[in-house]
Amino acid sequence: MNLTKSFTKLEKSRVKLDVTIVQTEIADAYQNLLAKYAKSIQLPGFRKGKVPVSIIEKKFGEGLKAEVAGDVMEKALGEIFESATEFERPLPYSQPALDEAPDLDLTKDLVFSVTYDVFPEVKLGSVDGFKIEVPQVTVGDAEMKEELEAIRERNAIVVDCNDDDKAAKGNIATVNYCDLDEAGNPVEGTERQDFVFTIGTGQNIYKFDDEVVGMKKGDTKDFTKKFPKDFEDKDLAGTSKKLRVTLTALKARNLPELDDELAQDVSEKYKTLDDLKTDIKKNMETALENKLKEIKSNTLLEKIMEKNVFDLPESMVAAELESRWRMLAQRFRTDEAQLERLFASSGQSKDGMLAEWRTEAEKMLKSRVIVELLLKEREITVTPEDVEAEYTRIAEGAGVSADEVKKHYADPRNKEYLIDDIKEQRLYAQLLDKCTLTKGAKTAFADLFKNEK
């Protein structure tokens, strides 16, 4: 298409695109559309396809011009964006907005402008040379004991409690629960049936373990649960909820002895308890190594962000926040409309939650932008041999065959995630190699992972 274009950078990664399409393109498009309609249109007093062009123009001229304008602008934008750089091309979730609807004059060039968000073009300054504190963590006897106790729990024999037995910590409870409104009536859409959890582990959204302790099978209890401001679930922190819980089943665990027989029950590859302990320590050390890598990388990105301040396009932030809202709805096993009603019943709102998430979401997005820019700037690539080596490393760490690992990564999306991860790890290694790592505070192994449980 015969046209001219110019890009103007605006604030917050917005771009204004000015386009001029030459008059002959407009005239040709109009004549082609007119000919198309002339073949098919039918009006009273004329046979199909025999209506004079002058009558068609008189009756439908303005509509034809509007259609031509829309078609040529769409075609022009398609051609422009196809050859544009990522700093000129609109983000997938940023629809170009027409600044002003143009008047189509078949004797003149068509001039129009659109505005939209693009990927942030950031000139990164300092990205290395930082001092980074690394927590001092060891895998000792206490950590080994905790993991062995967890294995005993997983291999316990579960038996039904008597009807008169009271629920206690360590028991497995099956409950039905729901939110209550101010009048004490169930809130529609909050009902949860046959929810199973171990009392004392906090493995339920509302952490009502203590309220269930002492209940017997068949008991129903209404209570108000208050959540502290530092509650781990930010959506509930600083709020309170009226709840109703019914205990429908109660089971107890009989823990096995910590011996060779238990080790053999865990896996046929273990012959003795010492074999199991050796493998546990190896796995914990690997987990610790990976966690410390993550901590160093995150700290590095935070320091880079402090030295390189930039704004994100609003559409990028909005898309991330909407994605988190959808994920929350999935977590609550409900749809978005019902989730809004659920929050409204407790005096909250979707807009309030999105505002609360915004700072953390922006931090995550800025990290991603920095990583993407550095990967391109440093031209970090991954070869097929690199991928094969990673398959082997994963297989050895997981104690499975390389073929099993390859089967998982046969899915193109999984393989793409793996390749991206390899690239990022190489980037972090390059950057951290030029940083000074210092010893941080001594930290317990469990504390390092507590937010992941």
C-alpha positions in Angstrom: 0.0 0.0 0.0 1.3 3.5 -0.9 1.5 5.4 2.4 3.7 7.3 4.7 4.0 6.9 8.5 5.7 8.4 11.5 6.0 7.2 15.1 6.0 9.6 18.0 7.0 8.4 21.5 4.8 9.5 24.3 5.0 9.0 28.1 4.5 5.6 29.8 5.5 3.6 26.7 2.7 5.0 24.5 3.2 5.7 20.8 1.3 7.9 18.4 1.3 6.7 14.8 0.5 9.2 12.1 -0.4 7.7 8.7 -1.1 9.2 5.3 -2.6 7.0 2.6 -2.2 8.4 -0.9 -5.4 9.5 -2.7 -5.1 6.8 -5.5 -5.3 4.0 -2.9 -8.5 5.5 -1.5 -10.1 6.0 -4.9 -9.2 2.5 -6.1 -10.6 0.9 -2.9 -13.8 2.9 -3.3 -14.3 1.9 -6.9 -13.6 -1.7 -6.1 -16.2 -1.7 -3.3 -18.7 0.1 -5.5 -18.2 -2.5 -8.3 -18.7 -5.3 -5.8 -22.0 -3.9 -4.6 -23.2 -3.0 -8.1 -23.0 -6.7 -9.0 -25.2 -7.9 -6.1 -27.4 -5.0 -5.0 -31.1 -5.1 -5.9 -33.5 -2.1 -5.7 -37.2 -1.7 -6.7 -37.5 -1.1 -10.4 -34.1 -2.6 -11.3 -32.9 -6.1 -11.9 -30.2 -7.5 -9.6 -26.8 -6.2 -10.7 -28.3 -3.6 -13.0 -28.7 -0.6 -10.6 -26.8 2.4 -12.0 -23.7 3.4 -10.1 -25.0 6.9 -9.7 -28.1 5.7 -7.8 -26.0 3.4 -5.6 -23.7 6.3 -4.7 -26.7 8.6 -4.0 -28.4 6.1 -1.7 -25.4 4.4 -0.1 -22.5 6.8 -0.7 -21.8 7.8 2.9 -21.9 4.2 4.1 -19.6 3.1 1.3 -17.1 5.8 2.2 -17.2 4.8 5.9 -16.6 1.1 4.9 -13.7 2.1 2.6 -12.1 4.2 5.3 -12.3 1.4 7.8 -11.0 -1.2 5.4 -8.0 0.9 4.2 -7.0 2.0 7.7 -7.1 -1.6 9.0 -5.1 -2.8 6.0 -2.6 0.0 6.4 -2.1 -0.7 10.2 -1.7 -4.4 9.4 1.1 -3.7 7.0 2.8 -1.2 9.2 2.8 -3.4 12.3 4.0 -6.4 10.4 7.3 -4.7 9.8 7.5 -2.6 12.9 9.9 -3.2 15.8 8.5 -4.3 19.2 8.9 -0.7 20.4 6.6 0.5 17.6 4.2 -2.4 17.5 1.2 -2.4 19.9 1.1 -4.8 22.8 -1.3 -7.7 22.3 -3.7 -6.3 24.9 -3.4 -2.6 23.7 -6.0 -1.9 21.0 -4.9 1.1 18.9 -7.3 4.0 19.6 -8.2 6.3 16.7 -7.5 9.9 17.8 -10.2 11.3 15.5 -12.5 9.7 12.9 -11.2 11.1 9.5 -13.5 12.5 6.8 -13.0 10.5 3.6 -12.6 12.8 0.6 -12.0 10.7 -2.5 -10.0 13.5 -4.1 -7.5 13.8 -1.1 -5.1 11.7 0.8 -6.5 9.9 3.9 -4.8 11.1 7.1 -5.4 9.6 10.5 -3.6 8.9 13.8 -3.8 6.1 16.4 -2.3 5.9 19.9 -1.4 2.7 21.7 0.9 1.1 24.2 4.2 -0.6 23.3 6.8 -2.7 25.0 8.9 -0.4 27.2 12.1 0.8 25.5 14.4 1.2 28.5 18.1 2.3 28.3 19.5 0.3 31.1 22.4 1.7 33.1 23.8 -0.2 36.0 23.0 -3.9 35.9 25.9 -5.4 37.9 28.6 -4.6 40.4 26.2 -4.8 43.3 26.7 -6.2 46.8 24.2 -9.0 47.5 23.7 -10.7 50.8 23.0 -14.4 50.8 21.3 -16.1 53.8 23.5 -18.6 55.6 21.6 -21.9 55.7 22.6 -25.5 56.4 20.9 -28.9 56.2 21.5 -30.3 59.7 20.1 -32.9 62.0 17.0 -30.8 62.9 16.1 -30.3 59.3 16.6 -34.1 58.6 14.4 -35.0 61.6 11.6 -32.7 60.4 11.6 -34.2 56.9 11.6 -37.8 58.4 8.6 -36.9 60.5 6.9 -35.7 57.4 7.6 -39.0 55.7 6.1 -40.8 58.7 3.0 -38.7 58.3 2.7 -39.5 54.6 3.0 -43.2 55.3 0.6 -43.3 58.3 -2.3 -45.8 58.5 -5.5 -43.8 58.6 -8.4 -45.2 60.8 -11.9 -43.9 61.6 -12.4 -42.2 65.0 -15.2 -43.1 67.3 -18.4 -41.0 67.2 -17.6 -39.7 70.6 -14.0 -38.7 69.9 -13.3 -35.0 69.8 -11.3 -33.5 67.0 -7.7 -32.9 67.8 -4.6 -31.6 66.1 -3.2 -34.3 63.7 -6.6 -35.7 62.9 -7.9 -35.7 59.4 -11.2 -33.8 59.2 -13.8 -33.7 56.5 -16.0 -30.6 56.7 -18.7 -28.6 54.9 -18.3 -24.9 55.3 -19.6 -21.6 54.0 -19.6 -17.8 54.6 -22.4 -16.3 56.6 -24.0 -12.8 56.1 -24.8 -10.5 59.0 -28.1 -12.2 59.6 -26.3 -15.6 59.9 -27.5 -16.9 56.6 -25.2 -18.8 54.1 -23.8 -16.5 51.4 -24.6 -18.0 48.0 -21.7 -19.4 46.1 -19.4 -19.8 49.1 -20.5 -23.3 50.1 -17.7 -25.9 50.1 -18.6 -29.6 50.5 -16.5 -32.5 51.7 -13.3 -30.5 52.2 -10.6 -32.6 53.8 -7.6 -31.3 55.7 -5.3 -32.2 58.6 -6.1 -30.2 61.7 -3.2 -28.1 62.8 -1.6 -27.7 59.4 -3.5 -24.6 58.4 -4.2 -26.3 55.0 -7.5 -24.4 54.5 -8.1 -20.9 53.2 -9.6 -19.5 56.4 -7.3 -21.3 58.9 -10.1 -22.5 61.1 -8.1 -25.4 62.6 -8.5 -24.2 66.2 -12.2 -23.7 65.8 -12.6 -27.4 64.6 -10.6 -28.7 67.6 -13.1 -30.2 70.1 -15.9 -30.8 67.7 -17.4 -34.2 67.2 -18.6 -35.8 64.0 -22.0 -34.3 63.1 -21.4 -31.0 65.0 -22.0 -27.6 63.4 -20.4 -24.5 64.6 -20.9 -20.8 63.7 -18.1 -18.4 64.5 -16.4 -15.1 63.4 -12.9 -15.5 62.2 -10.6 -12.4 62.4 -7.6 -12.3 60.2 -4.5 -10.2 61.3 -3.2 -7.5 59.0 -0.1 -9.6 58.3 -2.2 -12.7 57.4 -0.4 -14.6 54.7 -3.4 -14.4 52.3 -3.4 -10.7 51.3 -7.0 -10.9 50.2 -8.1 -11.8 53.8 -5.6 -9.8 55.8 -7.2 -7.3 58.1 -10.7 -8.6 57.5 -13.1 -10.8 59.4 -15.6 -13.4 58.2 -18.6 -15.2 59.7 -18.3 -18.9 59.0 -20.3 -22.1 59.5 -18.4 -25.4 59.7 -19.9 -28.8 59.9 -17.7 -31.8 60.8 -18.9 -34.7 58.7 -16.0 -37.2 59.2 -13.0 -37.6 61.5 -10.0 -39.9 61.1 -6.7 -40.5 63.0 -3.3 -41.4 61.8 -1.2 -44.3 63.2 2.4 -43.4 62.5 4.9 -46.1 61.4 8.2 -46.7 63.2 11.2 -45.0 61.7 13.1 -48.1 60.5 14.3 -50.0 57.4 10.8 -51.3 56.7 9.5 -47.7 56.4 12.3 -46.9 54.0 11.4 -49.9 51.9 7.7 -48.8 51.9 8.7 -45.3 50.7 10.5 -46.8 47.6 11.9 -50.1 46.4 15.2 -48.3 45.7 15.8 -48.0 49.5 17.0 -51.1 51.4 17.8 -49.4 54.7 16.8 -46.3 56.6 20.3 -44.9 56.0 19.7 -45.1 52.3 16.6 -43.0 52.7 18.4 -40.5 54.9 21.2 -40.1 52.3 18.7 -39.4 49.6 16.7 -37.0 51.7 19.8 -35.0 52.5 20.8 -34.9 48.8 17.3 -33.6 47.8 17.3 -31.0 50.6 20.7 -29.7 49.6 19.5 -29.5 45.9 16.4 -27.6 47.0 18.5 -25.2 49.1 20.9 -24.6 46.2 18.0 -23.7 43.9 16.3 -21.5 46.5 19.5 -19.5 47.1 19.9 -19.0 43.4 16.3 -17.7 43.3 17.1 -15.3 46.2 20.2 -14.0 44.6 18.4 -13.4 41.3 15.5 -11.7 42.9 17.8 -9.4 45.0 19.8 -8.6 41.9 16.7 -7.6 40.0 15.5 -5.4 42.8 18.8 -3.6 42.8 18.7 -3.1 39.0 15.2 -1.7 39.3 16.4 0.8 42.0 19.1 2.0 39.6 16.9 2.0 36.4 13.6 3.7 37.1 10.9 3.5 34.3 7.2 3.5 33.8 5.1 0.6 32.6 2.3 1.0 30.0 -1.0 1.0 31.7 -2.5 -1.8 29.5 0.3 -4.1 30.6 -0.4 -3.6 34.3 -4.2 -3.8 33.7 -3.8 -7.1 31.9 -1.7 -8.6 34.7 -4.1 -7.5 37.3 -7.1 -9.0 35.4 -5.1 -12.2 35.0 -4.6 -12.4 38.8 -8.3 -11.8 39.4 -9.2 -14.7 37.1 -6.7 -16.9 38.9 -8.3 -16.0 42.2 -11.7 -16.9 40.9 -10.3 -20.3 39.8 -8.8 -20.7 43.3 -12.2 -20.1 44.9 -13.7 -22.4 42.2 -16.2 -19.8 41.1 -16.7 -17.4 38.3 -15.6 -13.7 38.3 -19.1 -12.3 38.8 -19.7 -14.6 41.8 -16.3 -13.7 43.2 -17.2 -10.0 43.1 -20.4 -10.7 45.0 -18.4 -12.8 47.5 -16.0 -9.8 48.2 -18.9 -7.4 48.3 -20.5 -9.4 51.1 -17.4 -8.8 53.2 -17.2 -5.1 52.4 -14.5 -5.5 49.7 -14.5 -4.9 46.0 -12.7 -6.0 42.9 -11.3 -2.5 42.3 -10.0 -2.5 45.9 -8.2 -5.8 45.4 -6.6 -4.7 42.1 -5.4 -1.6 43.8 -3.9 -3.6 46.6 -2.1 -5.9 44.2 -0.8 -3.2 41.9 2.6 -2.5 43.5 3.6 -6.1 43.6 2.3 -6.6 40.0 4.3 -3.7 38.7 7.4 -5.0 40.4 7.0 -8.4 38.8 6.4 -6.8 35.4 9.4 -4.5 35.6 11.5 -7.5 36.4 10.3 -9.3 33.3 10.9 -6.3 31.1 14.5 -6.0 32.4 15.2 -9.7 31.9 13.7 -9.6 28.3 15.8 -6.5 27.4 19.0 -8.0 28.8 18.5 -11.3 27.1 18.2 -9.5 23.7 21.0 -7.1 24.4 23.4 -9.9 25.4 22.2 -12.2 22.6 22.0 -15.2 25.0 21.0 -18.3 23.0 20.4 -22.0 23.8 21.5 -24.8 21.5 20.0 -28.3 21.2 23.0 -29.7 23.0 22.3 -27.3 25.9 18.7 -28.6 26.1 19.9 -32.2 26.1 22.3 -31.5 28.9 19.5 -29.9 30.9 17.4 -33.0 30.4 20.2 -35.1 31.9 20.6 -32.7 34.8 16.9 -32.8 35.6 16.7 -36.6 35.3 19.6 -37.1 37.7 18.2 -34.7 40.2 14.7 -36.2 40.1 15.9 -39.8 40.0 14.2 -40.6 36.8 15.3 -41.6 33.3 16.2 -39.0 30.7 13.5 -40.4 28.4 10.8 -39.6 31.1 12.1 -36.0 31.2 12.1 -35.8 27.4 8.5 -37.1 27.3 7.4 -34.2 29.6 9.2 -31.6 27.4 7.8 -33.0 24.2 5.0 -30.5 24.7 6.2 -27.4 22.8 5.0 -25.1 25.6 6.9 -27.0 28.3 10.0 -27.0 26.1 9.8 -23.3 25.5 9.5 -22.7 29.2 12.6 -24.8 29.7 14.6 -22.9 27.1 13.6 -19.6 28.6 14.7 -20.8 32.0 18.1 -21.9 30.7 18.6 -18.4 29.1 17.6 -16.6 32.3 19.9 -18.7 34.4 22.8 -17.9 32.1 21.9 -14.2 32.3 21.8 -14.3 36.1 25.2 -16.1 36.2 26.8 -13.4 34.0 25.4 -10.6 36.1 26.1 -12.2 39.5 29.7 -13.0 38.4 30.3 -9.2 38.5 28.6 -8.7 41.8 30.0 -9.1 45.3 28.2 -11.8 47.3 28.4 -11.4 51.1 27.2 -13.6 54.0 23.8 -12.7 55.2 22.0 -13.6 58.4 21.8 -17.3 59.6 18.5 -18.7 58.6 16.7 -21.9 59.4 16.1 -24.2 56.4 12.3 -24.3 57.2 12.1 -20.5 57.4 13.6 -20.2 53.9 10.7 -22.2 52.5 7.9 -21.3 54.8 6.0 -19.2 52.3 5.9 -22.0 49.8 4.0 -24.4 52.1 
